[in-house]
């Protein structure tokens, strides 16, 4: 445990492959993460557009994020690299949850198995009827997915069984990243492990997973490559810690 303590309850700025490589084996209870999907655009011309252009109908001034221009084969190979590191640092029976959309769902289910994770299913996140569709007669793309599995066996525990589908709508006031997920959704996902467990997010973004872990009594380790989002995530966590301290001494 001492070897992992220096990483705990921090968001570290840097590349997740480099940082995870320094982390000890079998030290993490769960990986809950939201990597770049690389699913926006079919041609190289559209793939290299900014993430604001690809994913926001009305720009909200959030920083663009990097790493979203790979094609499906390159994305699969890249996922193998970081998921293999996740597998190494996970404890036996540890959970692995990774978001994706419908376009990358088949590749994501391959990726976690190539990385050594035992694929156990797909969780649906229903974003609601505000999700866009190109025209009438078309089905709304209102769901994204969480591919999940475990390192080896999935041991029984007191909590659960957990829902296979969550419905949380996106609120702009709760969205700090172009691809940010609802805080309440992330809090529910953190509950898959007991209190005081360690949750790793290799793509911390604006820090929502780490903040959800803190709010639900779990420990966290976040890694974020971009300085802009590292500042946002750290600021959100510092604000939460300050509020907790005020409540403690009120």
C-alpha positions in Angstrom: 0.0 0.0 0.0 2.9 2.4 0.8 4.1 2.3 -2.8 0.8 3.7 -4.0 0.3 6.3 -1.4 2.2 9.1 -3.2 -0.4 8.9 -6.1 -3.5 8.9 -3.9 -6.2 11.7 -4.1 -4.2 13.6 -6.8 -4.7 14.4 -10.4 -1.3 14.1 -12.0 -0.5 16.0 -15.2 1.2 13.8 -17.8 0.8 10.9 -20.3 -1.1 8.0 -18.7 1.2 5.4 -20.2 4.3 7.0 -18.7 2.7 7.5 -15.3 1.0 4.2 -15.0 4.3 2.5 -15.8 5.6 3.8 -12.5 2.7 2.5 -10.5 2.9 -0.8 -8.6 1.3 -4.0 -9.7 -2.1 -5.1 -8.2 -2.7 -1.8 -6.4 -6.0 -0.4 -7.9 -9.5 -1.5 -7.1 -11.2 -0.1 -10.2 -10.5 1.8 -13.4 -13.4 4.1 -14.4 -12.5 6.2 -17.4 -13.6 8.0 -20.5 -10.9 8.0 -23.2 -11.1 9.9 -26.5 -13.5 7.9 -28.7 -11.9 9.0 -32.0 -15.2 8.4 -33.7 -16.0 11.9 -35.0 -15.6 12.0 -38.8 -14.9 9.3 -41.4 -12.3 11.0 -43.5 -8.9 12.4 -42.4 -10.2 15.9 -43.1 -13.1 15.6 -40.7 -11.1 13.6 -38.1 -8.5 16.3 -37.7 -11.1 19.0 -37.1 -11.1 20.5 -33.6 -13.2 18.6 -31.0 -15.4 21.7 -30.7 -16.2 21.5 -34.4 -16.9 17.7 -34.2 -18.9 17.5 -31.0 -20.5 20.8 -30.1 -23.4 22.3 -32.0 -23.1 25.5 -30.0 -19.6 26.1 -28.8 -19.5 26.7 -25.0 -15.9 27.9 -24.8 -14.5 24.7 -23.3 -10.9 23.8 -24.3 -10.5 21.4 -27.2 -9.0 18.0 -26.3 -6.2 16.1 -28.0 -5.9 12.5 -29.1 -9.2 12.2 -31.0 -8.0 11.8 -34.6 -7.0 8.1 -34.8 -8.8 5.7 -37.2 -10.4 2.5 -35.8 -7.3 0.3 -36.2 -4.9 2.8 -34.6 -7.4 3.4 -31.8 -7.5 -0.3 -31.1 -3.7 -0.6 -30.9 -3.5 2.5 -28.7 -6.2 1.1 -26.4 -4.3 -2.1 -26.1 -1.3 -0.1 -24.7 -3.1 1.7 -21.9 -5.6 -1.1 -21.1 -2.7 -3.5 -20.7 -1.2 -1.1 -18.1 -4.6 -0.9 -16.4 -4.7 -4.7 -16.2 -1.2 -4.7 -14.6 -2.1 -2.2 -11.8 -5.6 -3.6 -11.1 -6.0 -6.0 -8.2 -7.3 -9.5 -8.9 -11.1 -9.1 -9.4 -10.7 -5.4 -10.0 -13.3 -3.6 -12.2 -12.6 -2.0 -15.5 -15.2 0.4 -17.0 -14.6 2.5 -20.1 -17.0 4.7 -22.0 -17.5 4.6 -25.8 -20.2 5.4 -28.4 -22.0 3.2 -30.8 -19.4 3.7 -33.5 -16.5 2.3 -31.4 -18.5 -0.2 -29.4 -17.4 -3.3 -31.4 -13.7 -2.2 -31.3 -13.9 -1.3 -27.6 -15.1 -4.8 -26.7 -12.2 -6.2 -28.6 -9.8 -3.8 -27.0 -10.5 -4.7 -23.4 -10.1 -8.4 -24.2 -6.8 -7.8 -26.0 -5.6 -5.9 -22.9 -6.3 -8.9 -20.7 -9.6 -7.8 -19.1 -12.4 -10.4 -18.9 -15.2 -8.7 -20.8 -18.5 -9.1 -18.9 -21.0 -6.8 -20.6 -22.1 -3.4 -21.8 -23.8 -0.8 -19.7 -26.1 1.8 -21.4 -26.1 5.5 -20.5 -29.3 7.1 -21.7 -28.8 10.8 -22.3 -32.4 11.5 -22.9 -34.5 12.8 -25.8 -32.5 16.0 -26.2 -30.0 14.0 -28.1 -29.7 15.1 -31.7 -30.8 13.3 -34.9 -30.0 14.4 -38.5 -33.7 14.5 -39.5 -37.2 13.1 -39.0 -37.4 9.4 -39.6 -34.0 8.9 -37.9 -33.4 7.3 -34.5 -31.8 9.6 -32.0 -28.3 8.8 -30.9 -29.3 9.2 -27.3 -27.2 6.5 -25.7 -23.5 6.0 -25.1 -22.0 2.8 -23.6 -19.7 1.6 -20.9 -17.8 -1.6 -21.7 -17.0 -3.3 -18.5 -15.1 -6.3 -17.2 -12.8 -7.5 -14.5 -9.3 -8.7 -14.0 -10.0 -12.4 -13.6 -13.0 -13.5 -11.6 -15.8 -11.1 -10.6 -16.0 -11.9 -6.8 -19.4 -11.5 -5.0 -19.8 -8.5 -2.7 -22.4 -6.9 -0.5 -23.4 -4.2 -3.0 -25.4 -4.8 -6.2 -26.5 -6.1 -8.5 -26.0 -2.8 -10.2 -28.2 -1.4 -13.0 -27.4 -2.2 -16.6 -28.8 1.1 -17.7 -28.5 4.6 -16.3 -30.5 7.6 -17.3 -28.8 11.0 -16.6 -29.3 14.0 -18.8 -26.4 16.3 -19.6 -26.7 19.7 -18.0 -24.4 22.5 -19.3 -23.9 23.8 -15.7 -22.5 20.4 -14.8 -20.3 20.0 -17.9 -16.7 21.2 -17.8 -15.3 19.2 -20.7 -16.5 18.9 -24.3 -17.1 15.2 -23.6 -17.9 15.5 -19.9 -20.3 13.1 -18.2 -22.9 13.9 -15.6 -21.6 14.0 -12.0 -24.4 11.9 -10.7 -23.7 9.2 -13.2 -20.1 9.0 -12.2 -21.0 8.9 -8.5 -23.3 5.9 -9.2 -20.5 4.1 -11.1 -18.0 4.7 -8.3 -20.3 2.7 -6.0 -19.3 -0.5 -7.6 -16.4 -0.7 -5.2 -16.6 -0.5 -1.4 -15.8 2.8 0.4 -12.1 3.6 0.7 -11.3 1.7 -2.4 -8.9 3.2 -5.0 -10.3 4.3 -8.4 -8.0 5.2 -11.2 -9.0 7.4 -14.1 -6.2 7.6 -16.8 -8.1 10.2 -18.7 -9.3 12.5 -15.9 -10.3 15.4 -18.2 -12.2 17.9 -16.0 -11.9 15.6 -13.0 -15.5 14.4 -12.8 -14.6 10.8 -11.9 -12.1 11.8 -9.3 -14.6 14.3 -7.8 -17.3 11.6 -7.8 -14.9 9.2 -6.0 -14.2 11.8 -3.3 -17.9 12.6 -2.8 -18.7 8.9 -2.4 -15.9 8.1 0.1 -13.5 6.5 -2.4 -9.8 7.3 -3.0 -8.8 8.3 -6.5 -5.9 8.7 -8.8 -6.4 10.8 -11.9 -4.1 11.4 -14.8 -4.6 14.2 -17.3 -2.3 15.1 -20.2 -3.6 18.5 -21.0 -2.5 21.4 -18.8 -5.8 23.3 -19.5 -8.0 20.4 -18.2 -5.6 19.6 -15.4 -6.1 23.1 -14.1 -9.9 22.8 -14.4 -9.9 19.4 -12.6 -7.6 20.5 -9.8 -9.6 23.6 -9.3 -12.9 21.7 -9.0 -11.4 19.3 -6.5 -9.8 22.1 -4.4 -13.1 23.9 -4.4 -14.8 20.7 -3.1 -12.1 20.2 -0.4 -12.4 23.8 0.7 -16.2 23.4 1.0 -15.8 20.2 3.0 -13.4 21.9 5.4 -15.8 24.8 5.9 -18.6 22.4 6.7 -16.4 20.5 9.1 -15.6 23.5 11.2 -19.0 25.3 10.8 
